Amino acid sequence: MKRRNLLRGALAVGLTAPALAALTAARTDVDQTLSLDTPQDLADLEAAAESYGYGYHGQQPTRVLADLVTDFTTLRPLLTVPQPAPIRARLCRTAGQMAGMTAIVLHDLGSRRESCAWFATAARASAESGDDQLRAWVLAREAMVPLNYGAPKAATDLAERARYAAGTRPTAAAVLAAAVAARAYALNHQIEQARAALAAADALMNRLPESERSDTWLTYSEQKHHVHLSHALTTLGDTRRARESQQHALELSAPTSTMTRTLLNIGGAACSHHDGDSEDACRRTVAALTALPDGYRTGLVRRRALDLYEAIPAHQHGERAVRELRDVLAA
């Protein structure tokens, strides 16, 4: 409880140097044990990992981050006690899931370097667990860091590694990897590869078992599929289909899915810009940003809005709607 409160206090003011130091200490505590031969009673930690998989539920990302990392650190004593191989594998699987979800939150908050460090720990844990699907999930999720922060070629490489690791069976990791690859190829202007990856993602989604279709970070729901499709299709300039996917995703998104709904609304604004109405695009983005609670107008949301602003030709930057977007981004 003391560690949890300390983390919450440190993170309440954002990803400051002391907060990042606390996160690094928590990660390395467990990371250093992953190559050892160890663990024990897992039920509570496995249940905690499953619970975190349901996302923010309207909570501040930094609060979720503090709780996640606190529970992650409780794995350390279990990872330093010798255990039978099956127990060790379960522990490493839980460590991989928790480290991966911590990386997701850090990605959403815009801390790319820390996110990648946690993904590296998740990769080590997933490799030791022997779970190929978890390994593929970690790679696909990691690919979203360069994808969303300006390095689509690196994203393509990671996504293709994830596709290889996932194999050809219809699993949540396989669909995610194909969808992320489609987005990365679209950003790389590799149109044929993007459309092929989209087709593969759709085919896998159609065969995905119900057991893997729940709406969590660790599985792959129809809502999540449409979120990925909308971004890929918008990038490809197929705004009609992109808008359809955005609408489907919004209908399937809970009212508490603040970040996802905002990103979808910004995606709709990007479609307006692509169709020639930059004024409407800016107004819609400003409305999406100003409606956000404190603590959400950062990281990935800000990056996506900034991408839209930077896509507007310089000769339009004097227009009122464009200036309003610039001012909101600068605030």
C-alpha positions, 0 to 999 in steps of 0.5 A: 500500500505504501508503494502504491501511494508513493507511486500515485503521488509521484505520477499525479504530477505527470511523468516527471523525473522522480516518477520515471525513476520509480517506474524504472526501479519497479521494472528492473526489480522484476526484470533482473529475476527473469533469467533465474529459475523460480515462483509460487501462488499465482491466482491473485496475480493472474486475476489482477492481470486479467482485470487490468486488461479491461483498460482505464474504465474512466480512470486517469492513466497515471492512476492505472499506471501506479496500480499496475506497477505496484502489482507488477513488483509483487511478482519479484519475490515469487520469481526468486523462489525455485518452482516447477517449470509449469508454475514458472511459465505461468509467472512469466506469462503474468509478468509479460502481460503486466509489463506489456500493459504498463508499456501500453499506458506509458505509450498512451501518455507519450513516454516512448522511451519508457514504453519501449523499455517495458516492452523489452521486459515484456518480451523477455518474460513472454519468451521465458513463458514459452507462450508464442501468442503472448510474444506476438502480442507484445511485438504487435503492441510494441509496433504501435509505439513507432507507428504512432510516433513517426517511425512507420518503417520500424513499426512495419518491421515489428508488426511483421515479426509479430505476424511471424510469431503468431502464425496462421491460426486465427488468434487475437495476436494474429489479427492485431499484428495484421491490422497494425502492419496494415496501418504501418504500410499505409503510413509508408505509402506501400499501398498494395502491402497495406491492402493485403494486410487489411484483407488478412486482418479481416479474414483472421477476424472472421475466424476469430473464436468468441473466446478471444473477442472480448474488449480487453487489451489482451484480446481483440474485439470488433470495436478494436478491429474497427479502430485499427481499420479506420486509421489504416483506411483514413491514411489510404484515403478511403474516407468512406470506409474509414468513416464507416469503421469510425462509426462502428467503433464509436457505437461499440465503445463505452462512454468511459472509453475517453481516449479511444472515442477522442482518437476516433473523433480526431480520425473523423476530422482527418477524413474531413481534411483529406476530403478538402475541408480543413476548416471542419477538420480543425473545428472537430479536433478542437472540440474533441480536445477541449472536451477532454478531462484534465490529464488526457490532452497529452501523449497519443491524443496530442500526437494525433491532433498534431499530425492533423495540424501538420498535414494542413498546408502552410498557406492555410495556417493563418485561417481562424480555425487552424489558429484555434487548433494551434493554440489548443495544442500549444496550451 
